[in-house]
Amino acid sequence: MNKYLQTLVKNVRKQLEAWLNEQEGIHHRELFRFLHSISGTAETIGFSEAGKMARSLMESIDEKEDKEWTKEELQSFLFPLISIFYHEEYSNVDEVITKKENLDDQKLILLIDDDTALLMYLKDELEKNGWVVIAVADSERAIHSYYDLNPDCVIIDIHMKDKNGLEVLSHLKEQMNQHFIPTIMISVDKSKEMRMKSYELGADDYIQKPLEMDEFIVRITRQLDRKQAIDDLILVDELTRVYNRKYLPQAYDRLVNQLQRHYETFSIGMLDLDHFKSVNDTYGHIVGDKVLASFAEMLKNTLRLNDVVIRYGGEEFIVLLPDTKADDAKLVLDRILQNFSKQTFAKNGESFTCTFSAGVHEVQVHELDLKKNIDLADSALYEAKQAGRAQVKIVPVTEGTYHKKPVHLGIIDDDPIIRTMLEDLMSKSKFTEQFKLDIRSFKDGMEFMESDWHTIKDEPYLIILDGMMPRMDGLEVLQSLRKMRYQERFTIMMLTSRKSDHDISRALQLGADDYITKPFKLLELETRLGHLLKRMK
């Protein structure tokens, strides 16, 4: 930005801070003069987008009107202009934030170490390989969040203050063995005794510090490849290359966990190819196998990456659709049915087509038994068969059985522009479909702590907390929250300045769940907040 634009941005920020932080009522004439000034200045210095927006807002109100604007009214009215200034202020940021296509298509690594300097360094280095790295300084928090994270690899430092890494390994051993998740222990200890203890407890590798990063990455890659090979061998159907029946309980339990903790409903679809026996009898089993493989391929290519396709047996398939209601699941399967029915197969010059029938059941929190829910989906499948096949039927859902999970979202930042942007982002985000968000903002840590908002509900709180604020620093707020007897209610995202490595390290030590540096991209922040929301109990 040139010096004139920098001055304009500074002046606009100063005025907004005065209005939204301190002043109780804003007179209409003050607002009109503010917009008039911006409209003239901005277009003069070449910032035409802001000038046009300021003029548009100015022309939408009557200059002579006599009224007092509340902070909330002013914030809502000025949001289009605030948004323009926000993006312009950070438009020259040279940091490129990697856009992740989809977490479910990336390997997730859980990194547990209370040395926050090393933790941050390893997180940055490993993410250069396209992996998603969850860095946790609190070993107890890592143990409690393990099930939700379902990582592809776990890396544990042996020597930690609160809990020895071998104790963490012991706690996780049963779950890791069940899900074939590799673990790597890291330590400055070079003794054979420590290596033997690690291997006896189920570690897959032991790497001594100081770490050679290139070798470290190769050894992690080896473990990830090994896990993929085991999954393919044990859990994948050889013919169709989708999951086999053995994977169903594991996948189902994970979705049940999401439903119980985060109110994320999901649907089960039971699919069966129509008249498949006659295909085998008429064209032979080799052609029948091609039909099955083609059908499975279409399901994989059409469904989302986090949807689960399972060959249940013979020509029967089950699909698990996370965060999907029955009506939406039916629309998806109807579209697949339409496309699959157009696909032709042939043998000896004779061509034919196939269809399938399906039953869909939306799993309810009051009935989580896998067999009963499969039976319900199967009953809808039977109804589709009886009605003439080549169609999808739904098990009726009882009214009032699904409720959004309440989450209290607190935004604590002395910057009114940041507060406004975050309020608007979260109030219009996709998370409102899954959660009932109670959004409150506070101009500093003292105002937040003096309120009783964070103490009156025995429900989860997501706190977005600026690290540097007047009166009460963000780290002081974090420390106070973590000392409360019900501190487990709070999931905390820290906002930090780019150069405050010490603050980041201290925040992780005090129990912050994640951090993001300013200036940040709203898309990245929304994605990170989404991960935190899904981990909240």
Secondary structure, DSSP 8 states (H G I E B T S, - for coil): --HHHHHHHHHHHHHHHIIIII-S-EEHHHHHHHHHHHHHHHHHTT-HHHHHHHHHHHHTS-TT---EE-HHHHHHHHHHHHHHHHHHHTTT--------S-GGGS-EEEEE-S-HHHHHHHHHHHHTTT-EEEEES-HHHHHHHHHHH--SEEEEES--SSS-HHHHHHHHHHHHHHTT--EEEEES---HHHHHHHHHTT-SEEEESS--HHHHHHHHHHHHHHHHHHHHHHHB-TTT-SB-GGGHHHHHHHHHHHHHHH---EEEEEEEETTHHHHHHHH-HHHHHHHHHHHHHHHHHHS-TT-EEEEEETTEEEEEEET--HHHHHHHHHHHHHHHTT-EEEETTEEEE--EEEEEEE-BTTB--HHHHHHHHHHHHHHHHHTTSS-EEE----TT----EEEEEEEE-S-HHHHHHHHHHHHTSGGGGTEEEEEEEESSHHHHHHSSTTTS-SS-EEEEEES--SSS-HHHHHHHHHHSTTGGGEEEEEEEETT-HHHHHHHHHHT-SEEEEES--HHHHHHHHHHHHHH--
